Amino acid sequence: MPWNPNQYHKFQAERSAPFEDLLKLVEPRSNITAADLGCGTGELTLHLADLIPDSQVTGIDLSPQMLEKAQKLERPGLRFLSGDQSDLGGNWDLIFSNAALQWSEDHPTLISNLFNLLNPGGQIVVQVPSNHKHISQRLIAETAQEEPFRTYLNSYVRISPVLPIDDYATLFYHLGAENIIVFEKIYGHVLENAAAVLEWVSGTVLVPYFERLGVHKDSFLAVLRKKFEKNMPGNPVFYPFRRTFFSARKRSR
Ligand SMILES: C[S@@+](CC[C@H](N)C(=O)[O-])C[C@H]1O[C@@H](n2cnc3c(N)ncnc32)[C@H](O)[C@@H]1O
């Protein structure tokens, strides 16, 4: 998918709050191996590396545009590699991911596979957006199913693979994990207007639609702009954003 670092970073301040909350779940350790899946431009990977001194930290991302920026931050103990997070191999003391695993399907299999890569005593710490029921997302799915976009998109509609939080807890229980923490949190963002909400989703949820729409991207955005203004009137607009956090540790023998 053609990720655009500049578009994504337009709401960097709002996006840093969940990252700070995620970092609090990392059990402080040093001299470990850690993977940051879907590391993006790498600034947050750098913060993670500072939290676990003397460690070998690897940021992994599929997007050349994101990685080009990230690789400028490399230093001893911190590297960035191209790869698909769902194909991760190796063994790790910490598998970390902020706002990226929602781009991989089949979370029961994905999370089980990742958990199995942990060394004894290792930890998985993840945050994924779970705001797929917000009106903005419902309007995107609705518009994608209307003509002419349905044809342009070849009937594609993005369905979030993020599970209800109970399912993550149950999954970790059956994997034999300990220190299982799972919760949802709402981040209340106050944005200027409906157009700002559209800007936000243009850097994330709309990315796979833009990829498929090609030259029809602007007409899709024009329809969405009208619907967003009608359904999120006023100035400012309150944008409640739901996120799911989970963390679990593999037992040390
Ligand atoms: C919303 S950004 C999050 C970036 C970073 N973790 C942060 O919090 O700023 C999602 C990132 O996941 C990456 N991504 C999406 N699917 C991926 C996959 N299957 N494997 C690796 N990275 C992926 C994208 O390229 C993008 O950089």
The ligand as an SDF file (V2000), in Angstrom:
LIG
                    3D

 27 29  0  0  0  0  0  0  0  0999 V2000
   -0.4950    3.5500   11.0840 C   0  0  0  0  0  0  0  0  0  0  0  0
    1.1850    3.2600   10.6490 S   0  0  0  0  0  0  0  0  0  0  0  0
    1.9590    3.0610   12.2600 C   0  0  0  0  0  0  0  0  0  0  0  0
    3.4360    3.3650   12.2290 C   0  0  0  0  0  0  0  0  0  0  0  0
    4.1370    3.3520   13.5980 C   0  0  0  0  0  0  0  0  0  0  0  0
    4.0390    2.0760   14.2790 N   0  0  0  0  0  0  0  0  0  0  0  0
    3.5760    4.4500   14.4770 C   0  0  0  0  0  0  0  0  0  0  0  0
    2.9510    4.1350   15.4810 O   0  0  0  0  0  0  0  0  0  0  0  0
    3.7540    5.6230   14.1270 O   0  0  0  0  0  0  0  0  0  0  0  0
    1.0290    1.5960   10.0740 C   0  0  0  0  0  0  0  0  0  0  0  0
    2.3160    1.0560    9.4850 C   0  0  0  0  0  0  0  0  0  0  0  0
    2.1340   -0.3500    9.2730 O   0  0  0  0  0  0  0  0  0  0  0  0
    2.8190   -0.6780    8.0830 C   0  0  0  0  0  0  0  0  0  0  0  0
    2.2740   -1.9490    7.5930 N   0  0  0  0  0  0  0  0  0  0  0  0
    1.0310   -2.1980    7.1050 C   0  0  0  0  0  0  0  0  0  0  0  0
    0.9020   -3.5030    6.7960 N   0  0  0  0  0  0  0  0  0  0  0  0
    2.0850   -4.0930    7.1080 C   0  0  0  0  0  0  0  0  0  0  0  0
    2.5660   -5.4190    7.0250 C   0  0  0  0  0  0  0  0  0  0  0  0
    1.7770   -6.4040    6.5740 N   0  0  0  0  0  0  0  0  0  0  0  0
    3.8280   -5.6770    7.4370 N   0  0  0  0  0  0  0  0  0  0  0  0
    4.6280   -4.6810    7.8940 C   0  0  0  0  0  0  0  0  0  0  0  0
    4.2160   -3.3900    8.0060 N   0  0  0  0  0  0  0  0  0  0  0  0
    2.9650   -3.1000    7.6110 C   0  0  0  0  0  0  0  0  0  0  0  0
    2.5850    0.4920    7.1580 C   0  0  0  0  0  0  0  0  0  0  0  0
    3.5320    0.5360    6.1170 O   0  0  0  0  0  0  0  0  0  0  0  0
    2.6970    1.6600    8.1380 C   0  0  0  0  0  0  0  0  0  0  0  0
    4.0190    2.1540    8.2040 O   0  0  0  0  0  0  0  0  0  0  0  0
  1  2  1  0
  2  3  1  0
  2 10  1  0
  3  4  1  0
  4  5  1  0
  5  6  1  0
  5  7  1  0
  7  8  2  0
  7  9  1  0
 10 11  1  0
 11 12  1  0
 11 26  1  0
 12 13  1  0
 13 14  1  0
 13 24  1  0
 14 15  1  0
 14 23  1  0
 15 16  2  0
 16 17  1  0
 17 18  1  0
 17 23  2  0
 18 19  1  0
 18 20  2  0
 20 21  1  0
 21 22  2  0
 22 23  1  0
 24 25  1  0
 24 26  1  0
 26 27  1  0
M  CHG  2   2   1   9  -1
M  END
$$$$
